[in-house]
């Protein structure tokens, strides 16, 4: 798990991917946008380093990313969503943690921009989800 630097009071972000490398790369990219002001945690791969997701990594990531303003979680693929939902049910963190239905990379960057600007939990999640509609060409 890779946590990028942060400042207290911003919405944290957890990137849940089946690949540790993909999660770490997306976290690194998003951290460049925030200038180190947002806690971005990569929760990728299984506990033994294979492809897949880990409920333990997700739970730890949420705990690391929480800086007092809540956490937005972005999963890469469908089964990552299931893992995040299971963690939220088991840990009862639904009020301060939002699961965003967003494109993984674009959503991570958009969420980071709004978190760095001081956006609240709902605004950060909305920015991630709105990234779905941003055209590239």
Secondary structure by P-SEA (a helix, b strand, c coil): ccccccccccbbbbbbbccaaaaaaaaaaaaaaacccbbbbbbccccccccbbbaaaaaaaaaaaccccbbbbbbccaaaaaaaaaaaaaacccccbbbbcccaaaaaaaaaaaaaacccaaaaaaaaaaccccccc
